[in-house]
Amino acid sequence: MKLYAAVEALLKNEPNYVTDDGDLKKWVIISKAQNCDTELISLLLENPEIKTHFFIPIKDILVFNQALFIQFMEQKNYLNDSFTAYKNKIGLTIDGKFLNQRNEVALVWPYKDCILEGGQSREEDKREEIFFNEVLAQDEINQLLDPKVLTNVKTYTSNGEKVFEGFTRNEQGTITDNLVIKGNNLLALHSLKEEFAGKVKLIYIDPPYNTGKDGFGYNDNFNHSTWLTFMKNRLEVARNFLCDNGSIWISLDDKEMHYCKAICDEIFGKENFISTIIWNSKYTVSNDAKYISYQHENILFYAKNKSNFTIGLLERTEEQNGSYKNPDNDKKGVWKATPLHAKSGKEENNYTINFSNGITWSPPKGRYPRYSKQRLIDIFDEGGLYFNKNGGVDKKTYLSEVKQGVTSGSVWNYSEVGHSHSNNEELASILGKGIFENPKGTSLIKKILKIGNVRENEIVLDYHAGSATTAHAVLELNKEDGGNRQFILCEQMNYIETVTANRIQKVIERNNSGSFTYFELKKYNQTFIDKILEAKDSETLFGIWEEMKNKSFLNYNIAIQKQEEHIEDFKKLEFSAQQELLITLLDKNQLYVNLSSLEDKDFECTAEELKVTQDFYQLNK
């Protein structure tokens, strides 16, 4: 322990070896040791104890014991838990760098089939659900992001499920069907991007909030940096989907919102940030809150290119139009009185005017004319002034002349766009209670779609589909104005059929219009992950391991014989650690069947899978 403390204290003197959080960059230090970096070696020689331990004297020359130092950095106290030590024994390193030290791609798997509670933050709502996550290094990624083979395709209409007959395309050759895709959303996006790059008008996502109390318990603490990697991977590819006048909206709570904004500034550009919307999502105050009762959520709003983006206006309400009257039967229609004076101006611009009807007007003390004297005479001649019985004069502002819509504010009240309780009730009215907790509501999403200016035949993408509120909102908006907007949803959870697709189907049946096509990314190693997650005991896991040895694609860093040699160590791990370890052994490039393997007999793609995949990617053109 003393040697560990000495090494840590010494290395922390070098800023390049320390993270922003004050931890040692172990992978950087190991890399420098592997390359016999002179600065590192010189630093180590400064401490007599360290010099004695890691340098061998040979004929008055000190030789750096590179292997011993690297082994020490890999093992001693930096990685002292049983799970990490076991991973080290069976070879889960790349040049001495553990996977969670190389934040390149973050993958997440649910520990059990549970509900993604997108905005949940109250401690009393906490659930004991675990999400396995893994961060892959760049040199481990070759086919991971390749397009995937499609399977289990179905078409749903207001008359129910029917046989899939092919994708519908417009004159430009782009698919116009509403789509619901089951599979890891990062990999689904990469499978969709060639078809829909530059064609999506609006993206809305409600990702996991990483609150620690929101229904997302993660192994190895699905920590801040991993969450940001998870978000960054997906946002980078999502940007490619947006058309040049498109926008993206991201629901977040306070914990990660500011960090996510920094990522979005990098990906979308600071100059394309439009606003942070505050949604007053809760109508009650929790008196048992320790500090502040949390009553709002945030929505980050970016344009793809602000200079090309046109903001949508909201409909004028009856209340707003109610102030317009026509007491004098003006032929131009209803109007409301607005003052002729303003708060700001210059004293030298003040004047008095005598109208031909005998009325004299000048601005009140401390106020200034809103119009020049000549312009006011012109307005009078046009019949645009109202002289009330008390001698006052106002300008008539006609409803027909005002902007036919209302600019949105940045604070949205629950009375306008719903709250968490009403959103739960909305979903319960379709699927029943207790099916999915804390969904967003259609009133919120419809307002987003209107401000995002999504119009006829334009596409909306939601790759954290959850309970399908986005699709529901699109269908409702189409019903209201007769539009034909298109939605694309991605979801990896098994409830995609019982909740996501089921809700859309029920809305389509209720509206008696609309349709969507459902398909899945064809699993390969993901099948083994599903089995591992569904296992209830270690004995079942051992059987899965035997199957994995024969049928799965294992991580190329794994030596099967090493796993077998240390099987007793494996048995000593906690059950959840055994599950995680088996997941880690699998090659993530082969989670799903890659398009390049479509006709590879080893993957046993059916004729139907061949047909739908070729149709989607237009391989027979």
C-alpha positions in Angstrom: 0.0 0.0 0.0 2.9 2.3 0.8 4.4 1.8 -2.7 1.0 2.4 -4.3 0.7 5.7 -2.4 4.2 6.7 -3.4 3.6 5.9 -7.1 0.3 7.7 -7.1 1.6 10.8 -5.4 4.6 11.0 -7.8 2.6 10.5 -11.0 0.1 13.1 -9.9 2.8 15.7 -10.0 2.7 15.5 -13.8 -0.6 17.2 -15.1 -0.6 15.1 -18.3 -1.1 12.0 -16.2 -4.2 13.3 -14.3 -7.8 13.6 -15.4 -10.0 16.6 -14.7 -11.5 14.6 -11.8 -8.1 14.1 -10.2 -7.7 10.5 -11.1 -4.6 9.0 -12.8 -4.8 8.4 -16.5 -3.6 4.8 -16.1 -3.9 4.0 -19.8 -1.7 7.0 -20.7 0.9 6.0 -18.2 0.9 2.4 -19.3 1.3 3.5 -22.9 4.3 5.6 -22.0 5.8 2.8 -20.1 5.4 0.5 -23.1 7.3 3.0 -25.2 10.0 3.6 -22.5 9.1 7.3 -22.4 12.1 9.2 -21.1 10.0 11.7 -19.1 8.1 9.0 -17.3 11.3 7.0 -16.5 13.0 10.2 -15.3 10.1 10.9 -13.0 10.1 7.4 -11.6 13.8 7.7 -10.8 13.2 10.7 -8.6 11.8 8.5 -5.8 14.3 6.2 -4.1 11.6 3.6 -3.1 10.1 3.5 -6.6 13.6 3.4 -8.2 14.5 0.4 -6.0 11.3 -1.5 -6.9 11.1 -0.9 -10.7 14.7 -0.6 -11.8 17.3 -3.4 -11.9 21.0 -2.5 -11.4 23.2 -4.1 -14.0 26.9 -3.2 -14.0 26.2 0.3 -12.6 23.4 0.8 -15.0 19.7 1.0 -13.9 17.4 -1.0 -16.3 13.7 -0.2 -16.2 11.7 -3.3 -15.3 9.0 -2.4 -17.8 6.9 -5.6 -17.4 6.8 -5.3 -13.6 5.7 -1.6 -13.7 3.0 -2.3 -16.3 1.7 -5.3 -14.3 1.7 -3.1 -11.1 -0.3 -0.4 -12.9 -2.8 -2.9 -14.2 -3.3 -4.7 -10.9 -2.2 -2.8 -7.8 -5.2 -1.0 -6.2 -6.1 0.7 -9.4 -8.1 -2.4 -10.3 -8.5 -4.4 -7.2 -12.0 -5.8 -7.4 -12.6 -9.5 -8.2 -14.5 -8.9 -11.4 -11.7 -6.7 -12.9 -9.0 -9.0 -11.8 -10.8 -11.9 -13.4 -11.2 -10.0 -16.7 -7.5 -9.4 -16.6 -6.8 -13.1 -16.2 -8.7 -14.1 -19.3 -7.3 -11.3 -21.5 -9.9 -8.5 -21.7 -7.3 -5.8 -22.4 -5.9 -4.2 -25.5 -2.3 -3.2 -25.1 -2.9 -3.0 -21.4 -5.9 -0.7 -21.8 -9.1 -1.8 -20.2 -12.2 -1.2 -22.3 -13.8 1.3 -19.8 -10.7 3.5 -20.2 -11.3 4.0 -23.9 -14.5 6.0 -24.3 -15.3 5.4 -27.9 -18.7 3.7 -28.2 -21.1 3.0 -25.3 -23.5 0.1 -25.6 -26.2 -0.6 -23.1 -28.3 -3.7 -22.4 -31.2 -4.0 -19.9 -30.5 -6.4 -17.1 -34.2 -7.5 -17.3 -37.0 -6.5 -19.5 -38.1 -3.4 -17.6 -39.7 -0.1 -18.4 -37.5 2.9 -19.4 -38.8 5.6 -17.1 -37.5 8.5 -19.1 -38.1 11.5 -16.7 -38.4 9.8 -13.3 -36.4 11.4 -10.6 -38.2 10.9 -7.3 -36.4 8.6 -4.9 -39.7 6.8 -4.0 -39.9 5.8 -7.7 -36.5 4.1 -7.7 -36.5 0.6 -9.1 -34.0 -2.2 -8.7 -33.2 -2.5 -12.4 -29.7 -2.8 -13.8 -28.4 -1.8 -17.2 -25.2 -3.5 -18.3 -23.0 -1.1 -20.3 -19.8 -1.4 -22.1 -17.5 1.2 -23.7 -15.7 -0.1 -26.7 -12.3 1.1 -27.9 -12.0 2.4 -31.4 -9.7 -0.4 -32.6 -12.3 -2.9 -31.4 -14.9 -1.5 -33.8 -14.9 -2.7 -37.4 -18.3 -4.1 -38.4 -20.2 -2.8 -35.3 -21.7 0.1 -37.2 -22.3 -1.6 -40.5 -25.9 -1.8 -41.8 -27.7 -4.9 -40.5 -30.0 -7.6 -41.9 -33.7 -7.0 -41.3 -36.1 -9.6 -40.0 -39.6 -10.2 -38.6 -41.2 -7.5 -40.8 -44.9 -6.7 -40.4 -47.3 -4.1 -41.7 -50.1 -2.7 -39.5 -53.1 -0.7 -40.7 -56.4 0.3 -39.2 -57.6 -3.2 -40.0 -54.8 -4.9 -38.1 -51.7 -6.8 -39.1 -51.2 -7.8 -42.7 -48.5 -9.4 -44.7 -45.7 -7.1 -45.7 -45.7 -6.5 -49.4 -42.8 -4.1 -49.8 -41.7 -0.6 -48.9 -43.5 2.4 -50.4 -41.2 5.0 -52.0 -41.7 8.6 -53.3 -40.5 9.9 -56.6 -37.0 10.5 -55.1 -36.9 6.8 -54.1 -37.1 7.4 -50.4 -39.2 5.2 -48.2 -42.4 6.9 -47.1 -43.8 4.3 -44.7 -44.0 5.0 -41.0 -41.3 2.7 -39.4 -40.9 1.1 -36.0 -37.5 -0.6 -35.6 -36.5 -3.0 -32.8 -32.8 -3.1 -32.1 -29.9 -1.2 -30.4 -30.6 2.4 -31.3 -27.0 3.2 -32.2 -26.9 0.3 -34.7 -30.4 1.0 -36.0 -29.4 4.6 -36.7 -26.4 3.4 -38.7 -28.6 1.0 -40.6 -31.1 3.8 -41.4 -28.7 6.6 -42.2 -28.0 5.9 -45.9 -31.8 5.8 -46.6 -32.7 8.9 -44.6 -29.6 11.1 -44.4 -30.5 14.7 -44.8 -34.2 13.9 -45.0 -35.5 14.3 -41.5 -37.2 17.5 -40.5 -37.3 17.0 -36.7 -35.7 14.7 -34.1 -37.2 14.4 -30.7 -35.6 12.2 -28.0 -36.3 11.5 -24.4 -33.1 9.6 -23.4 -32.3 8.1 -19.9 -31.6 10.9 -17.6 -28.8 9.3 -15.6 -30.1 10.6 -12.3 -29.2 7.5 -10.3 -32.8 7.5 -9.0 -34.7 7.4 -12.3 -35.1 3.7 -12.8 -31.7 3.3 -14.3 -29.3 1.4 -12.1 -26.1 0.7 -14.1 -23.3 -1.7 -13.5 -19.9 -0.1 -12.8 -22.0 3.1 -12.2 -23.3 4.1 -15.6 -21.3 7.2 -14.8 -21.2 10.7 -16.1 -18.5 10.1 -18.7 -20.1 6.9 -20.0 -23.5 8.6 -20.2 -22.0 11.4 -22.2 -20.2 8.9 -24.5 -23.6 7.1 -24.9 -25.2 10.4 -25.9 -22.4 11.7 -28.1 -22.3 8.5 -30.2 -25.9 8.7 -31.1 -26.1 12.5 -31.5 -23.2 12.5 -34.0 -25.0 10.1 -36.3 -28.4 11.7 -35.6 -27.1 15.0 -37.0 -26.6 13.4 -40.4 -30.3 12.6 -40.6 -31.4 16.3 -40.3 -32.2 18.2 -43.4 -30.7 21.7 -43.6 -33.8 23.4 -42.2 -34.4 20.7 -39.5 -34.1 20.8 -35.7 -33.5 18.5 -32.8 -35.2 18.6 -29.4 -33.7 16.7 -26.4 -35.6 16.2 -23.1 -33.3 16.3 -20.0 -33.3 17.0 -16.3 -30.9 19.3 -14.6 -28.2 16.8 -13.7 -26.9 16.2 -17.2 -28.5 19.0 -19.2 -25.6 21.5 -19.1 -23.1 18.8 -20.0 -25.2 17.6 -22.9 -25.5 21.1 -24.1 -21.7 21.3 -24.3 -21.8 18.1 -26.5 -24.5 19.6 -28.6 -22.6 22.8 -29.0 -19.7 20.8 -30.4 -21.9 18.6 -32.7 -24.5 21.0 -33.9 -22.5 24.3 -33.4 -23.1 26.9 -30.7 -24.4 29.2 -33.4 -27.3 26.8 -34.0 -28.5 26.7 -30.4 -32.0 28.2 -30.3 -33.3 27.8 -26.7 -33.7 25.7 -23.6 -37.4 25.1 -23.1 -38.6 24.8 -19.5 -41.5 22.5 -19.2 -43.4 22.9 -15.9 -44.1 19.2 -15.7 -45.4 18.8 -12.1 -48.3 20.8 -10.6 -47.7 20.0 -7.0 -44.8 20.8 -4.6 -43.2 17.9 -2.7 -42.8 19.1 0.9 -40.6 16.2 1.7 -38.0 17.3 -0.9 -34.7 17.8 0.9 -33.8 21.0 -0.8 -36.0 22.0 -3.8 -39.1 20.3 -5.1 -38.3 19.4 -8.7 -41.2 20.7 -10.9 -39.7 21.0 -14.4 -37.8 19.4 -17.1 -35.6 20.9 -19.8 -35.7 20.5 -23.6 -32.6 21.5 -25.5 -33.6 22.9 -28.9 -31.0 23.2 -31.8 -31.4 23.9 -35.5 -29.3 22.0 -38.0 -28.5 25.3 -39.7 -30.2 28.3 -37.9 -29.9 30.5 -41.0 -32.1 28.1 -43.0 -34.5 27.2 -40.1 -38.0 28.8 -40.1 -39.7 28.8 -36.7 -43.2 27.6 -36.6 -45.9 29.8 -35.1 -48.6 28.6 -32.7 -52.3 29.0 -33.4 -53.9 32.1 -31.9 -56.3 31.3 -29.1 -59.9 32.4 -28.7 -58.7 34.4 -25.7 -56.1 36.2 -27.8 -58.6 37.0 -30.5 -61.3 38.0 -28.1 -59.8 41.4 -27.5 -60.5 42.3 -31.1 -63.9 44.0 -31.6 -65.6 46.2 -34.2 -67.8 48.7 -32.3 -67.8 51.1 -35.3 -68.5 48.6 -38.0 -65.2 49.2 -39.7 -65.2 47.5 -43.1 -61.6 46.2 -42.4 -63.0 44.0 -39.7 -62.4 43.5 -36.0 -59.6 45.6 -34.3 -58.2 46.5 -30.9 -57.1 49.9 -29.7 -53.3 50.4 -29.3 -51.7 53.6 -27.9 -50.2 56.3 -30.2 -47.4 56.8 -27.7 -44.4 54.8 -26.5 -42.1 54.7 -23.5 -38.9 55.5 -25.4 -38.1 58.4 -27.7 -36.6 61.9 -27.9 -38.1 65.0 -26.5 -37.4 67.0 -29.7 -39.6 64.5 -31.6 -42.7 65.4 -29.5 -45.5 67.3 -31.2 -49.1 68.4 -31.0 -51.5 67.6 -33.8 -54.9 69.1 -34.5 -57.1 66.6 -36.4 -59.8 67.9 -38.9 -62.5 66.6 -36.6 -61.5 69.1 -34.0 -59.6 66.7 -31.7 -56.2 67.7 -30.5 -53.6 65.1 -29.5 -50.1 65.1 -28.0 -48.3 62.4 -26.0 -48.7 62.2 -22.3 -45.9 63.6 -20.1 -42.9 61.3 -20.1 -44.0 59.5 -23.2 -43.2 59.9 -26.9 -45.0 59.6 -30.2 -45.0 56.2 -31.8 -45.4 57.6 -35.3 -44.2 60.7 -37.1 -46.7 63.6 -37.4 -47.1 62.9 -41.1 -47.6 59.2 -40.6 -50.3 59.9 -38.0 -52.1 62.2 -40.4 -52.0 59.4 -43.0 -53.4 56.9 -40.6 -56.2 59.4 -39.8 -57.0 59.8 -43.5 -57.1 56.0 -43.9 -59.7 55.7 -41.1 -57.3 53.9 -38.8 -57.8 56.0 -35.7 -60.5 55.6 -33.0 -61.7 58.6 -31.1 -63.5 57.5 -27.9 -66.2 59.5 -26.1 -63.7 60.7 -23.5 -61.6 62.5 -26.1 -58.9 59.8 -26.2 -57.3 58.7 -29.5 -56.0 55.2 -30.3 -54.7 53.4 -33.4 -56.9 50.6 -34.7 -54.8 47.4 -34.9 -56.7 45.0 -37.2 -56.7 41.3 -36.6 -56.4 40.8 -40.4 -53.0 42.7 -40.3 -51.3 41.0 -37.3 -49.1 38.0 -37.6 -51.3 35.0 -38.1 -49.7 32.9 -35.3 -48.1 33.3 -31.9 -44.3 33.1 -31.2 -43.7 30.6 -28.4 -42.2 31.5 -25.1 -39.4 29.4 -23.4 -41.5 28.4 -20.4 -44.3 25.9 -21.1 -46.9 25.5 -18.4 -48.6 22.2 -17.6 -51.9 23.8 -18.2 -50.9 24.1 -21.8 -48.9 21.0 -22.6 -49.8 18.6 -19.8 -48.0 17.3 -16.7 -46.7 13.9 -15.6 -49.9 12.8 -14.1 -52.1 13.7 -17.1 -49.5 12.0 -19.4 -49.8 8.8 -17.4 -53.6 9.1 -17.7 -53.4 9.6 -21.4 -51.4 6.5 -21.9 -53.6 4.5 -19.5 -56.7 5.4 -21.5 -55.1 3.5 -24.5 -53.2 0.6 -22.9 -54.4 0.5 -19.3 -52.7 1.6 -16.1 -49.3 0.5 -14.9 -48.0 -0.3 -18.4 -45.4 2.4 -18.7 -44.4 5.1 -16.2 -43.9 8.8 -16.8 -44.3 9.0 -20.6 -44.3 12.4 -22.3 -47.7 13.6 -23.5 -49.0 14.2 -27.0 -49.8 17.9 -26.2 -46.1 18.5 -25.5 -44.8 16.7 -28.6 -47.4 18.4 -30.9 -46.3 21.8 -29.7 -42.7 20.8 -30.5 -43.7 19.6 -34.0 -45.5 22.9 -34.7 -42.6 25.1 -33.6 -40.3 22.8 -35.5 -42.5 23.6 -38.5 -43.0 19.9 -39.5 -45.3 20.0 -42.5 -46.8 17.7 -45.2 -44.7 14.6 -46.0 -41.9 15.6 -43.7 -40.2 13.1 -41.4 -40.0 12.9 -37.6 -37.4 10.6 -35.9 -37.4 9.4 -32.3 -34.6 6.9 -31.5 -35.6 6.6 -27.8 -39.2 5.6 -28.7 -40.4 4.4 -25.3 -44.2 4.4 -25.2 -44.5 5.9 -28.8 -45.8 9.3 -27.7 -44.0 10.9 -30.7 -45.7 8.6 -33.2 -49.1 9.2 -31.4 -48.5 13.0 -31.7 -47.7 12.8 -35.4 -50.8 10.8 -36.1 -53.0 13.2 -34.1 -51.5 16.2 -35.9 -52.1 14.5 -39.3 -55.7 13.9 -38.2 -56.2 17.5 -37.2 -54.9 19.1 -40.4 -55.2 16.3 -42.9 -51.4 16.1 -43.2 -49.2 13.1 -44.0 -46.2 13.5 -41.8 -44.0 10.4 -41.4 -42.5 9.0 -38.2 -39.5 6.7 -37.6 -39.1 5.1 -34.2 -36.3 3.0 -32.8 -36.5 1.0 -29.5 -34.5 -2.0 -28.2 -36.6 -3.1 -25.3 -38.9 -6.1 -25.6 -41.9 -3.9 -24.7 -41.7 -2.5 -28.2 -44.4 -4.9 -29.3 -46.7 -4.7 -26.2 -46.3 -1.0 -25.6 -44.7 1.0 -28.5 -46.2 -0.8 -31.5 -49.4 -1.6 -29.6 -50.1 2.0 -28.8 -49.6 3.1 -32.4 -51.9 0.4 -33.6 -54.6 1.4 -31.2 -54.4 5.1 -32.2 -54.5 4.1 -35.9 -57.6 1.9 -35.3 -59.2 4.8 -33.3 -58.5 7.3 -36.0 -59.4 4.8 -38.7 -56.4 6.0 -40.7 -52.7 5.5 -40.9 -50.3 2.5 -41.0 -46.8 1.5 -40.1 -44.2 -1.1 -40.9 -42.4 -2.9 -38.1 -39.1 -4.8 -38.4 -36.2 -5.9 -36.3 -32.4 -6.0 -36.7 -31.5 -9.7 -37.1 -29.7 -10.8 -33.9 -26.7 -12.9 -33.6 -24.5 -12.4 -30.5 -27.4 -10.3 -29.2 -29.3 -13.6 -28.9 -26.8 -14.8 -26.4 -27.0 -11.5 -24.5 -30.7 -12.0 -24.3 -30.2 -15.5 -22.9 -27.7 -14.3 -20.4 -30.0 -11.5 -19.2 -32.9 -13.9 -18.9 -30.9 -16.5 -16.9 -31.9 -17.0 -13.2 -28.9 -18.9 -11.9 -25.3 -19.7 -12.4 -26.0 -23.2 -13.7 -28.0 -21.8 -16.6 -25.1 -19.4 -17.3 -22.6 -22.3 -17.5 -24.9 -23.9 -20.1 -25.0 -20.7 -22.1 -21.2 -20.5 -22.0 -20.9 -23.9 -23.5 -23.2 -22.8 -26.3 -21.3 -19.6 -26.7 -18.0 -21.5 -27.2 -19.6 -23.4 -30.1 -21.8 -20.9 -31.8 -21.0 -17.3 -30.8 -18.4 -14.9 -32.0 -16.2 -14.2 -29.1 -14.0 -11.1 -28.5 -10.8 -11.6 -30.3 -8.8 -10.8 -27.1 -10.3 -13.8 -25.3 -8.4 -17.0 -25.0 -11.1 -19.7 -24.4 -8.5 -21.9 -22.7 -7.8 -19.2 -20.2 -11.5 -19.0 -19.4 -11.6 -22.7 -18.8 -8.4 -22.6 -16.7 -10.0 -20.1 -14.4 -13.5 -21.4 -14.4 -13.4 -21.9 -10.6 -12.6 -18.1 -10.2 -15.6 -17.5 -12.5 -17.8 -19.5 -10.2 -16.8 -17.4 -7.2 -18.1 -14.2 -8.8 -21.5 -12.8 -7.9 -24.2 -13.9 -10.3 -24.6 -10.4 -11.8 -20.8 -10.3 -12.3 -20.9 -13.6 -14.1 -23.6 -12.3 -16.4 -21.6 -9.2 -17.1 -18.5 -11.1 -17.8 -20.2 -13.4 -20.3 -21.6 -10.4 -22.1 -18.2 -8.8 -22.2 -16.7 -11.9 -23.8 -18.9 -11.5 -26.9 -17.7 -9.7 -30.0 -20.0 -6.6 -30.2 -19.3 -6.3 -33.9 -21.5 -9.4 -34.3 -24.4 -8.3 -32.1 -26.6 -8.4 -35.2 -26.1 -9.9 -38.6 -24.3 -7.5 -40.8 -25.6 -6.7 -44.3 -22.3 -8.1 -45.7 -23.3 -11.5 -44.3 -26.7 -11.6 -45.8 -26.0 -14.5 -48.1 -23.4 -16.2 -45.7 -24.9 -19.6 -44.9 -23.4 -19.5 -41.4 -26.0 -16.9 -40.5 -29.0 -18.8 -41.9 -30.9 -15.8 -43.3 -34.3 -16.8 -44.6 -35.8 -16.0 -48.0 -38.1 -13.5 -46.3 -35.1 -11.8 -44.6 -33.3 -11.7 -47.9 -36.3 -10.1 -49.6 -37.0 -7.4 -47.1 -33.3 -6.5 -46.6 -32.7 -6.2 -50.3 -35.8 -4.1 -50.7 -34.9 -1.7 -47.8 -31.3 -1.2 -49.0 -32.3 -1.4 -52.7 -29.7 -4.0 -53.4 -31.4 -5.1 -56.7 -31.5 -1.7 -58.3 
